[in-house]
Amino acid sequence: MSLRVFIVDDEAPARSRLRVLLTDIQNECPNQIVGEASNGIEALDELARHPADAVLADIRMPRMDGIELARHLGKLSPAPAVIFTTAYDQYAVQAFELNALDYLVKPVRARRLVAALQKAHKAGPPAQAALQQASSEERRHFSVSERGRILLLPVADVLYLRAELKYVTARTVEREFVLDESLTRLESEFARLFVRVHRSCLIARSAIAGFERNQDEAAEAQWSVVVHGLAERLPVSRRQWSIVKAALVDKTTGA
């Protein structure tokens, strides 16, 4: 069967070289190029309309890099295999080898491309945990599955994250979105951007407008967070009070 391949690279010459190579290896590895994009955001949009078995993704790209793209692609059904391409970067190479992620160093060679495509197609999509370990950067977007497609929710738009049974609700000024992720993992990844207010809720540090004292003396929390752009108040547990208060001080002083 012909392998459906999608190319993602912000440099047109690099995409052109991969197209030529894929044509050259047709006898050894039958393939069909189903599309290409210059960054991860474009790729997700195109792949929703043109599914692929394998994606060749550059690591360093504007707007959304290859590793973040791969994490979002894992939400597709079926999810494509991903092979990363990169100019020689010792850190990236070591991180990828450590996490068993397949990569090609530019300029890509035909023999190596054949081996990578055959290996990736058998292995399937990379594990989310391996992708997270290999990346030194926070994601810029959350993946939201709605009506059979993937929506990208900018992390910067999220005011707070709240655990709801098996899911996490991400709240923006406009509406709520459901994420299929754990609050603990999100807290670890976005510790710079979010702070825990109680056991089931993280608030964006930038969304803290101030605090209100609860009038109900029987309430578990003595203080609530005033959230920018919302009438809703988020209770702060006694355990987290000093940490959340410090987050507002740091934000005010620019620390």
TORVEXKOL-689358 format. One record per residue (C-alpha): residue number from 0; residue in three letters; x, y, z. Coordinates in Angstrom, 1 decimal, decimal comma. Layout:
! residues N
<pt><num>NUM</num><residuo>ALA</residuo><east>X</east><north>Y</north><up>Z</up></pt>
...
***
This chain:
! residues 255
<pt><num>0</num><residuo>MET</residuo><east>0,0</east><north>0,0</north><up>0,0</up></pt>
<pt><num>1</num><residuo>SER</residuo><east>1,1</east><north>3,6</north><up>-0,7</up></pt>
<pt><num>2</num><residuo>LEU</residuo><east>2,1</east><north>5,5</north><up>2,4</up></pt>
<pt><num>3</num><residuo>ARG</residuo><east>0,3</east><north>8,9</north><up>2,8</up></pt>
<pt><num>4</num><residuo>VAL</residuo><east>2,9</east><north>11,5</north><up>3,8</up></pt>
<pt><num>5</num><residuo>PHE</residuo><east>2,5</east><north>15,1</north><up>4,9</up></pt>
<pt><num>6</num><residuo>ILE</residuo><east>5,4</east><north>17,5</north><up>5,0</up></pt>
<pt><num>7</num><residuo>VAL</residuo><east>5,7</east><north>20,4</north><up>7,6</up></pt>
<pt><num>8</num><residuo>ASP</residuo><east>8,7</east><north>22,8</north><up>7,4</up></pt>
<pt><num>9</num><residuo>ASP</residuo><east>8,8</east><north>26,6</north><up>7,5</up></pt>
<pt><num>10</num><residuo>GLU</residuo><east>11,5</east><north>26,6</north><up>4,8</up></pt>
<pt><num>11</num><residuo>ALA</residuo><east>10,3</east><north>26,1</north><up>1,2</up></pt>
<pt><num>12</num><residuo>PRO</residuo><east>13,6</east><north>24,6</north><up>0,0</up></pt>
<pt><num>13</num><residuo>ALA</residuo><east>13,5</east><north>22,0</north><up>2,7</up></pt>
<pt><num>14</num><residuo>ARG</residuo><east>9,9</east><north>21,0</north><up>1,7</up></pt>
<pt><num>15</num><residuo>SER</residuo><east>11,0</east><north>20,9</north><up>-1,9</up></pt>
<pt><num>16</num><residuo>ARG</residuo><east>13,9</east><north>18,6</north><up>-1,1</up></pt>
<pt><num>17</num><residuo>LEU</residuo><east>11,6</east><north>16,2</north><up>0,8</up></pt>
<pt><num>18</num><residuo>ARG</residuo><east>9,2</east><north>16,1</north><up>-2,1</up></pt>
<pt><num>19</num><residuo>VAL</residuo><east>12,1</east><north>15,2</north><up>-4,5</up></pt>
<pt><num>20</num><residuo>LEU</residuo><east>13,4</east><north>12,5</north><up>-2,1</up></pt>
<pt><num>21</num><residuo>LEU</residuo><east>9,9</east><north>11,0</north><up>-1,6</up></pt>
<pt><num>22</num><residuo>THR</residuo><east>9,6</east><north>10,7</north><up>-5,4</up></pt>
<pt><num>23</num><residuo>ASP</residuo><east>13,1</east><north>9,1</north><up>-5,6</up></pt>
<pt><num>24</num><residuo>ILE</residuo><east>12,3</east><north>6,4</north><up>-3,1</up></pt>
<pt><num>25</num><residuo>GLN</residuo><east>8,9</east><north>5,4</north><up>-4,7</up></pt>
<pt><num>26</num><residuo>ASN</residuo><east>10,3</east><north>1,9</north><up>-5,6</up></pt>
<pt><num>27</num><residuo>GLU</residuo><east>11,6</east><north>1,1</north><up>-2,2</up></pt>
<pt><num>28</num><residuo>CYS</residuo><east>8,9</east><north>2,9</north><up>-0,2</up></pt>
<pt><num>29</num><residuo>PRO</residuo><east>5,7</east><north>3,6</north><up>-2,2</up></pt>
<pt><num>30</num><residuo>ASN</residuo><east>4,2</east><north>6,9</north><up>-1,0</up></pt>
<pt><num>31</num><residuo>GLN</residuo><east>1,8</east><north>9,7</north><up>-1,8</up></pt>
<pt><num>32</num><residuo>ILE</residuo><east>2,3</east><north>13,3</north><up>-0,7</up></pt>
<pt><num>33</num><residuo>VAL</residuo><east>-1,1</east><north>14,4</north><up>0,6</up></pt>
<pt><num>34</num><residuo>GLY</residuo><east>-0,1</east><north>17,9</north><up>1,6</up></pt>
<pt><num>35</num><residuo>GLU</residuo><east>2,4</east><north>20,3</north><up>3,2</up></pt>
<pt><num>36</num><residuo>ALA</residuo><east>2,4</east><north>23,3</north><up>5,6</up></pt>
<pt><num>37</num><residuo>SER</residuo><east>4,9</east><north>25,9</north><up>6,8</up></pt>
<pt><num>38</num><residuo>ASN</residuo><east>4,0</east><north>25,5</north><up>10,6</up></pt>
<pt><num>39</num><residuo>GLY</residuo><east>2,2</east><north>23,3</north><up>13,0</up></pt>
<pt><num>40</num><residuo>ILE</residuo><east>-1,1</east><north>25,3</north><up>13,1</up></pt>
<pt><num>41</num><residuo>GLU</residuo><east>-1,4</east><north>25,1</north><up>9,3</up></pt>
<pt><num>42</num><residuo>ALA</residuo><east>-0,6</east><north>21,4</north><up>9,4</up></pt>
<pt><num>43</num><residuo>LEU</residuo><east>-3,3</east><north>20,6</north><up>11,9</up></pt>
<pt><num>44</num><residuo>ASP</residuo><east>-5,9</east><north>22,4</north><up>9,8</up></pt>
<pt><num>45</num><residuo>GLU</residuo><east>-4,8</east><north>20,6</north><up>6,6</up></pt>
<pt><num>46</num><residuo>LEU</residuo><east>-4,5</east><north>17,2</north><up>8,2</up></pt>
<pt><num>47</num><residuo>ALA</residuo><east>-8,1</east><north>17,4</north><up>9,3</up></pt>
<pt><num>48</num><residuo>ARG</residuo><east>-9,1</east><north>17,4</north><up>5,7</up></pt>
<pt><num>49</num><residuo>HIS</residuo><east>-6,2</east><north>15,3</north><up>4,3</up></pt>
<pt><num>50</num><residuo>PRO</residuo><east>-5,3</east><north>12,4</north><up>6,7</up></pt>
<pt><num>51</num><residuo>ALA</residuo><east>-1,8</east><north>11,1</north><up>6,6</up></pt>
<pt><num>52</num><residuo>ASP</residuo><east>-0,1</east><north>7,9</north><up>7,7</up></pt>
<pt><num>53</num><residuo>ALA</residuo><east>3,2</east><north>9,7</north><up>8,4</up></pt>
<pt><num>54</num><residuo>VAL</residuo><east>4,2</east><north>13,3</north><up>9,0</up></pt>
<pt><num>55</num><residuo>LEU</residuo><east>7,6</east><north>14,7</north><up>8,4</up></pt>
<pt><num>56</num><residuo>ALA</residuo><east>7,9</east><north>17,7</north><up>10,8</up></pt>
<pt><num>57</num><residuo>ASP</residuo><east>10,7</east><north>20,2</north><up>11,3</up></pt>
<pt><num>58</num><residuo>ILE</residuo><east>11,5</east><north>20,7</north><up>15,0</up></pt>
<pt><num>59</num><residuo>ARG</residuo><east>12,1</east><north>24,5</north><up>14,9</up></pt>
<pt><num>60</num><residuo>MET</residuo><east>9,2</east><north>26,4</north><up>13,4</up></pt>
<pt><num>61</num><residuo>PRO</residuo><east>7,4</east><north>29,7</north><up>14,1</up></pt>
<pt><num>62</num><residuo>ARG</residuo><east>3,9</east><north>29,8</north><up>15,8</up></pt>
<pt><num>63</num><residuo>MET</residuo><east>4,0</east><north>26,0</north><up>16,6</up></pt>
<pt><num>64</num><residuo>ASP</residuo><east>7,1</east><north>23,8</north><up>16,6</up></pt>
<pt><num>65</num><residuo>GLY</residuo><east>7,3</east><north>20,2</north><up>15,5</up></pt>
<pt><num>66</num><residuo>ILE</residuo><east>7,1</east><north>18,7</north><up>19,0</up></pt>
<pt><num>67</num><residuo>GLU</residuo><east>4,0</east><north>20,6</north><up>20,0</up></pt>
<pt><num>68</num><residuo>LEU</residuo><east>2,5</east><north>19,6</north><up>16,7</up></pt>
<pt><num>69</num><residuo>ALA</residuo><east>3,1</east><north>16,0</north><up>17,4</up></pt>
<pt><num>70</num><residuo>ARG</residuo><east>1,4</east><north>16,3</north><up>20,8</up></pt>
<pt><num>71</num><residuo>HIS</residuo><east>-1,7</east><north>17,6</north><up>19,1</up></pt>
<pt><num>72</num><residuo>LEU</residuo><east>-1,6</east><north>15,1</north><up>16,3</up></pt>
<pt><num>73</num><residuo>GLY</residuo><east>-1,8</east><north>12,4</north><up>19,0</up></pt>
<pt><num>74</num><residuo>LYS</residuo><east>-5,5</east><north>13,4</north><up>19,5</up></pt>
<pt><num>75</num><residuo>LEU</residuo><east>-6,4</east><north>12,6</north><up>15,9</up></pt>
<pt><num>76</num><residuo>SER</residuo><east>-8,1</east><north>9,2</north><up>15,2</up></pt>
<pt><num>77</num><residuo>PRO</residuo><east>-6,2</east><north>7,5</north><up>13,7</up></pt>
<pt><num>78</num><residuo>ALA</residuo><east>-3,1</east><north>9,4</north><up>14,7</up></pt>
<pt><num>79</num><residuo>PRO</residuo><east>-0,2</east><north>9,5</north><up>12,2</up></pt>
<pt><num>80</num><residuo>ALA</residuo><east>3,4</east><north>8,5</north><up>12,8</up></pt>
<pt><num>81</num><residuo>VAL</residuo><east>5,7</east><north>11,4</north><up>13,2</up></pt>
<pt><num>82</num><residuo>ILE</residuo><east>9,3</east><north>11,8</north><up>12,0</up></pt>
<pt><num>83</num><residuo>PHE</residuo><east>11,1</east><north>14,9</north><up>13,0</up></pt>
<pt><num>84</num><residuo>THR</residuo><east>13,6</east><north>16,7</north><up>10,8</up></pt>
<pt><num>85</num><residuo>THR</residuo><east>16,3</east><north>19,1</north><up>12,2</up></pt>
<pt><num>86</num><residuo>ALA</residuo><east>19,5</east><north>20,9</north><up>11,4</up></pt>
<pt><num>87</num><residuo>TYR</residuo><east>22,1</east><north>19,3</north><up>13,6</up></pt>
<pt><num>88</num><residuo>ASP</residuo><east>21,3</east><north>20,2</north><up>17,2</up></pt>
<pt><num>89</num><residuo>GLN</residuo><east>23,1</east><north>18,1</north><up>19,8</up></pt>
<pt><num>90</num><residuo>TYR</residuo><east>20,5</east><north>18,8</north><up>22,5</up></pt>
<pt><num>91</num><residuo>ALA</residuo><east>17,6</east><north>17,8</north><up>20,3</up></pt>
<pt><num>92</num><residuo>VAL</residuo><east>19,3</east><north>14,7</north><up>19,1</up></pt>
<pt><num>93</num><residuo>GLN</residuo><east>20,2</east><north>13,5</north><up>22,6</up></pt>
<pt><num>94</num><residuo>ALA</residuo><east>16,7</east><north>14,2</north><up>23,8</up></pt>
<pt><num>95</num><residuo>PHE</residuo><east>15,1</east><north>12,4</north><up>20,9</up></pt>
<pt><num>96</num><residuo>GLU</residuo><east>17,4</east><north>9,4</north><up>21,3</up></pt>
<pt><num>97</num><residuo>LEU</residuo><east>16,8</east><north>9,2</north><up>25,0</up></pt>
<pt><num>98</num><residuo>ASN</residuo><east>13,0</east><north>9,1</north><up>24,4</up></pt>
<pt><num>99</num><residuo>ALA</residuo><east>13,1</east><north>6,8</north><up>21,3</up></pt>
<pt><num>100</num><residuo>LEU</residuo><east>11,7</east><north>9,4</north><up>19,0</up></pt>
<pt><num>101</num><residuo>ASP</residuo><east>12,7</east><north>9,1</north><up>15,3</up></pt>
<pt><num>102</num><residuo>TYR</residuo><east>14,4</east><north>12,0</north><up>13,6</up></pt>
<pt><num>103</num><residuo>LEU</residuo><east>16,3</east><north>12,9</north><up>10,5</up></pt>
<pt><num>104</num><residuo>VAL</residuo><east>19,2</east><north>15,3</north><up>10,4</up></pt>
<pt><num>105</num><residuo>LYS</residuo><east>19,3</east><north>17,8</north><up>7,5</up></pt>
<pt><num>106</num><residuo>PRO</residuo><east>20,2</east><north>17,5</north><up>4,7</up></pt>
<pt><num>107</num><residuo>VAL</residuo><east>18,0</east><north>14,4</north><up>4,7</up></pt>
<pt><num>108</num><residuo>ARG</residuo><east>19,4</east><north>11,4</north><up>2,8</up></pt>
<pt><num>109</num><residuo>ALA</residuo><east>17,2</east><north>9,0</north><up>0,8</up></pt>
<pt><num>110</num><residuo>ARG</residuo><east>18,4</east><north>5,8</north><up>2,5</up></pt>
<pt><num>111</num><residuo>ARG</residuo><east>17,8</east><north>7,2</north><up>5,9</up></pt>
<pt><num>112</num><residuo>LEU</residuo><east>14,3</east><north>8,5</north><up>4,9</up></pt>
<pt><num>113</num><residuo>VAL</residuo><east>13,3</east><north>5,1</north><up>3,7</up></pt>
<pt><num>114</num><residuo>ALA</residuo><east>14,4</east><north>3,5</north><up>7,0</up></pt>
<pt><num>115</num><residuo>ALA</residuo><east>12,6</east><north>6,2</north><up>9,0</up></pt>
<pt><num>116</num><residuo>LEU</residuo><east>9,3</east><north>5,9</north><up>7,1</up></pt>
<pt><num>117</num><residuo>GLN</residuo><east>9,3</east><north>2,1</north><up>7,4</up></pt>
<pt><num>118</num><residuo>LYS</residuo><east>10,1</east><north>2,2</north><up>11,1</up></pt>
<pt><num>119</num><residuo>ALA</residuo><east>7,7</east><north>5,0</north><up>11,9</up></pt>
<pt><num>120</num><residuo>HIS</residuo><east>4,8</east><north>3,4</north><up>10,0</up></pt>
<pt><num>121</num><residuo>LYS</residuo><east>5,2</east><north>0,1</north><up>12,0</up></pt>
<pt><num>122</num><residuo>ALA</residuo><east>5,7</east><north>1,9</north><up>15,4</up></pt>
<pt><num>123</num><residuo>GLY</residuo><east>2,7</east><north>4,3</north><up>15,0</up></pt>
<pt><num>124</num><residuo>PRO</residuo><east>2,4</east><north>7,7</north><up>16,7</up></pt>
<pt><num>125</num><residuo>PRO</residuo><east>4,9</east><north>8,7</north><up>19,3</up></pt>
<pt><num>126</num><residuo>ALA</residuo><east>4,0</east><north>8,4</north><up>23,0</up></pt>
<pt><num>127</num><residuo>GLN</residuo><east>2,8</east><north>11,7</north><up>24,6</up></pt>
<pt><num>128</num><residuo>ALA</residuo><east>5,0</east><north>11,1</north><up>27,6</up></pt>
<pt><num>129</num><residuo>ALA</residuo><east>8,1</east><north>10,8</north><up>25,4</up></pt>
<pt><num>130</num><residuo>LEU</residuo><east>7,2</east><north>14,0</north><up>23,5</up></pt>
<pt><num>131</num><residuo>GLN</residuo><east>6,8</east><north>15,9</north><up>26,8</up></pt>
<pt><num>132</num><residuo>GLN</residuo><east>10,1</east><north>14,7</north><up>28,1</up></pt>
<pt><num>133</num><residuo>ALA</residuo><east>11,9</east><north>15,6</north><up>24,8</up></pt>
<pt><num>134</num><residuo>SER</residuo><east>10,6</east><north>19,2</north><up>24,8</up></pt>
<pt><num>135</num><residuo>SER</residuo><east>12,2</east><north>22,0</north><up>26,9</up></pt>
<pt><num>136</num><residuo>GLU</residuo><east>9,3</east><north>24,4</north><up>26,0</up></pt>
<pt><num>137</num><residuo>GLU</residuo><east>5,7</east><north>24,8</north><up>27,2</up></pt>
<pt><num>138</num><residuo>ARG</residuo><east>3,0</east><north>24,3</north><up>24,7</up></pt>
<pt><num>139</num><residuo>ARG</residuo><east>1,4</east><north>27,4</north><up>23,3</up></pt>
<pt><num>140</num><residuo>HIS</residuo><east>-1,9</east><north>25,7</north><up>22,7</up></pt>
<pt><num>141</num><residuo>PHE</residuo><east>-4,2</east><north>23,1</north><up>24,3</up></pt>
<pt><num>142</num><residuo>SER</residuo><east>-5,9</east><north>20,5</north><up>22,1</up></pt>
<pt><num>143</num><residuo>VAL</residuo><east>-9,7</east><north>20,5</north><up>22,3</up></pt>
<pt><num>144</num><residuo>SER</residuo><east>-11,7</east><north>17,7</north><up>20,6</up></pt>
<pt><num>145</num><residuo>GLU</residuo><east>-15,1</east><north>19,0</north><up>19,3</up></pt>
<pt><num>146</num><residuo>ARG</residuo><east>-17,4</east><north>17,5</north><up>16,7</up></pt>
<pt><num>147</num><residuo>GLY</residuo><east>-14,8</east><north>15,2</north><up>15,3</up></pt>
<pt><num>148</num><residuo>ARG</residuo><east>-12,0</east><north>17,8</north><up>14,9</up></pt>
<pt><num>149</num><residuo>ILE</residuo><east>-9,2</east><north>19,3</north><up>16,9</up></pt>
<pt><num>150</num><residuo>LEU</residuo><east>-9,5</east><north>23,0</north><up>18,0</up></pt>
<pt><num>151</num><residuo>LEU</residuo><east>-6,4</east><north>24,8</north><up>19,2</up></pt>
<pt><num>152</num><residuo>LEU</residuo><east>-7,0</east><north>26,9</north><up>22,4</up></pt>
<pt><num>153</num><residuo>PRO</residuo><east>-4,2</east><north>29,4</north><up>23,0</up></pt>
<pt><num>154</num><residuo>VAL</residuo><east>-2,8</east><north>28,9</north><up>26,5</up></pt>
<pt><num>155</num><residuo>ALA</residuo><east>-2,6</east><north>32,7</north><up>26,9</up></pt>
<pt><num>156</num><residuo>ASP</residuo><east>-6,4</east><north>32,9</north><up>26,6</up></pt>
<pt><num>157</num><residuo>VAL</residuo><east>-7,1</east><north>30,5</north><up>29,5</up></pt>
<pt><num>158</num><residuo>LEU</residuo><east>-8,0</east><north>32,2</north><up>32,9</up></pt>
<pt><num>159</num><residuo>TYR</residuo><east>-8,2</east><north>29,0</north><up>34,9</up></pt>
<pt><num>160</num><residuo>LEU</residuo><east>-8,1</east><north>25,2</north><up>34,7</up></pt>
<pt><num>161</num><residuo>ARG</residuo><east>-10,5</east><north>23,1</north><up>36,9</up></pt>
<pt><num>162</num><residuo>ALA</residuo><east>-10,7</east><north>19,4</north><up>37,3</up></pt>
<pt><num>163</num><residuo>GLU</residuo><east>-14,1</east><north>17,9</north><up>36,5</up></pt>
<pt><num>164</num><residuo>LEU</residuo><east>-14,3</east><north>14,1</north><up>37,1</up></pt>
<pt><num>165</num><residuo>LYS</residuo><east>-12,1</east><north>12,6</north><up>34,4</up></pt>
<pt><num>166</num><residuo>TYR</residuo><east>-11,6</east><north>15,9</north><up>32,5</up></pt>
<pt><num>167</num><residuo>VAL</residuo><east>-10,3</east><north>19,4</north><up>33,0</up></pt>
<pt><num>168</num><residuo>THR</residuo><east>-12,3</east><north>22,4</north><up>32,1</up></pt>
<pt><num>169</num><residuo>ALA</residuo><east>-10,4</east><north>25,4</north><up>30,6</up></pt>
<pt><num>170</num><residuo>ARG</residuo><east>-12,1</east><north>28,7</north><up>31,1</up></pt>
<pt><num>171</num><residuo>THR</residuo><east>-11,7</east><north>31,7</north><up>28,9</up></pt>
<pt><num>172</num><residuo>VAL</residuo><east>-13,6</east><north>35,0</north><up>29,0</up></pt>
<pt><num>173</num><residuo>GLU</residuo><east>-15,9</east><north>33,7</north><up>26,3</up></pt>
<pt><num>174</num><residuo>ARG</residuo><east>-16,6</east><north>30,1</north><up>27,3</up></pt>
<pt><num>175</num><residuo>GLU</residuo><east>-15,5</east><north>26,7</north><up>28,7</up></pt>
<pt><num>176</num><residuo>PHE</residuo><east>-13,5</east><north>24,0</north><up>26,9</up></pt>
<pt><num>177</num><residuo>VAL</residuo><east>-13,0</east><north>20,4</north><up>27,9</up></pt>
<pt><num>178</num><residuo>LEU</residuo><east>-9,4</east><north>19,0</north><up>27,9</up></pt>
<pt><num>179</num><residuo>ASP</residuo><east>-8,6</east><north>15,3</north><up>28,1</up></pt>
<pt><num>180</num><residuo>GLU</residuo><east>-5,6</east><north>15,9</north><up>30,4</up></pt>
<pt><num>181</num><residuo>SER</residuo><east>-4,8</east><north>15,6</north><up>34,1</up></pt>
<pt><num>182</num><residuo>LEU</residuo><east>-4,6</east><north>18,7</north><up>36,3</up></pt>
<pt><num>183</num><residuo>THR</residuo><east>-1,4</east><north>17,4</north><up>37,9</up></pt>
<pt><num>184</num><residuo>ARG</residuo><east>0,4</east><north>17,1</north><up>34,6</up></pt>
<pt><num>185</num><residuo>LEU</residuo><east>-0,8</east><north>20,6</north><up>33,5</up></pt>
<pt><num>186</num><residuo>GLU</residuo><east>0,4</east><north>22,1</north><up>36,8</up></pt>
<pt><num>187</num><residuo>SER</residuo><east>3,9</east><north>20,5</north><up>36,2</up></pt>
<pt><num>188</num><residuo>GLU</residuo><east>4,1</east><north>21,7</north><up>32,6</up></pt>
<pt><num>189</num><residuo>PHE</residuo><east>2,8</east><north>25,2</north><up>33,2</up></pt>
<pt><num>190</num><residuo>ALA</residuo><east>4,1</east><north>26,0</north><up>36,7</up></pt>
<pt><num>191</num><residuo>ARG</residuo><east>5,5</east><north>29,3</north><up>35,3</up></pt>
<pt><num>192</num><residuo>LEU</residuo><east>2,0</east><north>30,4</north><up>34,1</up></pt>
<pt><num>193</num><residuo>PHE</residuo><east>-0,5</east><north>28,9</north><up>36,5</up></pt>
<pt><num>194</num><residuo>VAL</residuo><east>-0,7</east><north>28,6</north><up>40,3</up></pt>
<pt><num>195</num><residuo>ARG</residuo><east>-2,9</east><north>26,2</north><up>42,3</up></pt>
<pt><num>196</num><residuo>VAL</residuo><east>-5,7</east><north>27,8</north><up>44,3</up></pt>
<pt><num>197</num><residuo>HIS</residuo><east>-7,1</east><north>24,6</north><up>45,7</up></pt>
<pt><num>198</num><residuo>ARG</residuo><east>-6,9</east><north>20,9</north><up>45,0</up></pt>
<pt><num>199</num><residuo>SER</residuo><east>-9,0</east><north>21,0</north><up>41,8</up></pt>
<pt><num>200</num><residuo>CYS</residuo><east>-8,2</east><north>24,4</north><up>40,3</up></pt>
<pt><num>201</num><residuo>LEU</residuo><east>-5,2</east><north>26,3</north><up>38,8</up></pt>
<pt><num>202</num><residuo>ILE</residuo><east>-5,5</east><north>30,0</north><up>37,9</up></pt>
<pt><num>203</num><residuo>ALA</residuo><east>-3,4</east><north>31,8</north><up>35,4</up></pt>
<pt><num>204</num><residuo>ARG</residuo><east>-1,1</east><north>34,2</north><up>37,3</up></pt>
<pt><num>205</num><residuo>SER</residuo><east>-2,0</east><north>36,9</north><up>34,8</up></pt>
<pt><num>206</num><residuo>ALA</residuo><east>-5,7</east><north>36,4</north><up>35,6</up></pt>
<pt><num>207</num><residuo>ILE</residuo><east>-5,5</east><north>37,2</north><up>39,3</up></pt>
<pt><num>208</num><residuo>ALA</residuo><east>-7,1</east><north>40,6</north><up>39,8</up></pt>
<pt><num>209</num><residuo>GLY</residuo><east>-7,3</east><north>40,6</north><up>43,6</up></pt>
<pt><num>210</num><residuo>PHE</residuo><east>-8,9</east><north>38,8</north><up>46,5</up></pt>
<pt><num>211</num><residuo>GLU</residuo><east>-12,2</east><north>39,0</north><up>48,4</up></pt>
<pt><num>212</num><residuo>ARG</residuo><east>-12,8</east><north>37,8</north><up>52,0</up></pt>
<pt><num>213</num><residuo>ASN</residuo><east>-15,6</east><north>35,3</north><up>52,3</up></pt>
<pt><num>214</num><residuo>GLN</residuo><east>-18,5</east><north>36,4</north><up>54,5</up></pt>
<pt><num>215</num><residuo>ASP</residuo><east>-19,6</east><north>32,9</north><up>55,4</up></pt>
<pt><num>216</num><residuo>GLU</residuo><east>-17,6</east><north>31,9</north><up>58,5</up></pt>
<pt><num>217</num><residuo>ALA</residuo><east>-18,5</east><north>28,3</north><up>57,9</up></pt>
<pt><num>218</num><residuo>ALA</residuo><east>-16,9</east><north>28,3</north><up>54,4</up></pt>
<pt><num>219</num><residuo>GLU</residuo><east>-13,8</east><north>26,1</north><up>53,9</up></pt>
<pt><num>220</num><residuo>ALA</residuo><east>-12,0</east><north>28,9</north><up>52,2</up></pt>
<pt><num>221</num><residuo>GLN</residuo><east>-11,5</east><north>32,3</north><up>53,9</up></pt>
<pt><num>222</num><residuo>TRP</residuo><east>-10,5</east><north>34,1</north><up>50,7</up></pt>
<pt><num>223</num><residuo>SER</residuo><east>-11,5</east><north>34,0</north><up>47,0</up></pt>
<pt><num>224</num><residuo>VAL</residuo><east>-9,7</east><north>35,1</north><up>43,9</up></pt>
<pt><num>225</num><residuo>VAL</residuo><east>-11,1</east><north>37,9</north><up>41,8</up></pt>
<pt><num>226</num><residuo>VAL</residuo><east>-10,6</east><north>36,8</north><up>38,2</up></pt>
<pt><num>227</num><residuo>HIS</residuo><east>-10,0</east><north>39,3</north><up>35,4</up></pt>
<pt><num>228</num><residuo>GLY</residuo><east>-13,0</east><north>39,5</north><up>33,0</up></pt>
<pt><num>229</num><residuo>LEU</residuo><east>-15,3</east><north>37,2</north><up>35,1</up></pt>
<pt><num>230</num><residuo>ALA</residuo><east>-17,9</east><north>37,7</north><up>37,8</up></pt>
<pt><num>231</num><residuo>GLU</residuo><east>-17,0</east><north>34,3</north><up>39,1</up></pt>
<pt><num>232</num><residuo>ARG</residuo><east>-14,8</east><north>34,0</north><up>42,2</up></pt>
<pt><num>233</num><residuo>LEU</residuo><east>-12,5</east><north>31,1</north><up>42,9</up></pt>
<pt><num>234</num><residuo>PRO</residuo><east>-12,1</east><north>29,9</north><up>46,5</up></pt>
<pt><num>235</num><residuo>VAL</residuo><east>-8,5</east><north>29,7</north><up>47,8</up></pt>
<pt><num>236</num><residuo>SER</residuo><east>-7,8</east><north>26,9</north><up>50,2</up></pt>
<pt><num>237</num><residuo>ARG</residuo><east>-6,0</east><north>27,7</north><up>53,5</up></pt>
<pt><num>238</num><residuo>ARG</residuo><east>-3,1</east><north>25,6</north><up>52,4</up></pt>
<pt><num>239</num><residuo>GLN</residuo><east>-2,6</east><north>27,6</north><up>49,2</up></pt>
<pt><num>240</num><residuo>TRP</residuo><east>-3,4</east><north>31,0</north><up>50,5</up></pt>
<pt><num>241</num><residuo>SER</residuo><east>0,2</east><north>32,2</north><up>51,0</up></pt>
<pt><num>242</num><residuo>ILE</residuo><east>1,3</east><north>30,9</north><up>47,7</up></pt>
<pt><num>243</num><residuo>VAL</residuo><east>-1,5</east><north>32,5</north><up>45,7</up></pt>
<pt><num>244</num><residuo>LYS</residuo><east>-1,1</east><north>35,8</north><up>47,5</up></pt>
<pt><num>245</num><residuo>ALA</residuo><east>2,6</east><north>35,7</north><up>46,7</up></pt>
<pt><num>246</num><residuo>ALA</residuo><east>1,8</east><north>35,1</north><up>43,0</up></pt>
<pt><num>247</num><residuo>LEU</residuo><east>-0,2</east><north>38,4</north><up>43,0</up></pt>
<pt><num>248</num><residuo>VAL</residuo><east>2,7</east><north>40,3</north><up>44,7</up></pt>
<pt><num>249</num><residuo>ASP</residuo><east>5,2</east><north>38,8</north><up>42,1</up></pt>
<pt><num>250</num><residuo>LYS</residuo><east>2,9</east><north>39,8</north><up>39,3</up></pt>
<pt><num>251</num><residuo>THR</residuo><east>2,5</east><north>43,4</north><up>40,7</up></pt>
<pt><num>252</num><residuo>THR</residuo><east>6,3</east><north>43,9</north><up>41,2</up></pt>
<pt><num>253</num><residuo>GLY</residuo><east>7,2</east><north>42,2</north><up>37,9</up></pt>
<pt><num>254</num><residuo>ALA</residuo><east>9,3</east><north>39,5</north><up>39,7</up></pt>
***
